[in-house]
Amino acid sequence: MTLAEVEALHERSLDEVAAVADVAALEAVRVRYLGRSGLLPALVRQMKDVPAAERPEYGKRTHAWRAALEGALAERQAALGPVLREEAGFDCSLPGRWFAPGAKHPVSRVIEETAAIFARLGFSVADGPDIENRFNNFTALNTPAHHPSMDASDTFWLTDELLLRTQTSPVQIRMMTQYLPPVRIITPGRTYRRDTTDATHSANFHQIEGLYVDTRPVSLADLKSTLAYYAQEMMGAKAGVRFRPHFFPFTEPSVEVDFSCHVCGGKGCRVCKMSGWIEIAGAGIVDPRVYEHVNLARGDRAYDPEKVYGYAFGFGVERIAMIKYGIPDIRWLYENDMRFLSQMA
Ligand code: DAH
């Protein structure tokens, strides 16, 4: 390429820059001349074939061309820019659009974390329906026929036999009716009670039930070590567990389970009402009468009370969420207030 030809190309490129009508065309010009396989880099590559004496002049001209062309491109880009942004509906000078990352609800978090912890101990997750029958929710769980929990003032009855389950415990019955021992499950789900809503009560809440029944001895000590492991995984390595004697119709003996208060570490604070402990769950050794009801439903003796052993527990999901995340009012979990929910992100 002669020097005159370089000059001509220089001129032509500037004319082309001046002639483009939009930024896309301008970009095409830039690529044609300055792109990796553009004319200018090609020229530079040919430089080695130019006689040494002429090389400095070639170099100077090429350099001047590049400088002029880059200047012209930038100028034209600035002039065309706003027009294109409008055309494409895109103004790169505006602040970016904010995408909320989304966050898991505390109740879902507790359920998922619990399932993961118990999975490590060999528990699978089982499910049962929100609409239960009297047998699974009460009778098979050894609840006396006229127990107050069955009253219409406590339970949402749908018919004489169907109700919105008041606890996740009926899933124990469903599982034992369906499967032979050993059964090792947890079952998270919604539960319903005719409770007046306040800071710690809701008519619709969640429980996680656990059941382990085996043909080898299963003791209260097994239950305690399992729940202690859960407490530490869920609340931190320093968490402790305490059992207090209690009564539930479907376990014997029955206990109420406290976790050491994670807020004060057991020293006593407002959250634990100065006791250092927080009630988390009901639990116990499965009552032989529950097995008899199960056998009746199954039509066999797969759950012979002389041959099977088991423990069960049930805790409130909201309770754990409130303690773990320091939520003072259960209603915050249901109001869908973004100021609250976005803090879980
Ligand atoms: N279902 C009981 C409740 O709602 C909690 C409970 C207590 C579940 C003892 C259990 C258990 O499995 O063994 O208050």
Residues whose N, C-alpha, C, O or C-beta is under 5 A from the ligand:
A	BS01	DAH	T166 Q167 S169 G210 F248 T251 G282 A283 G284 A312 F313 G314
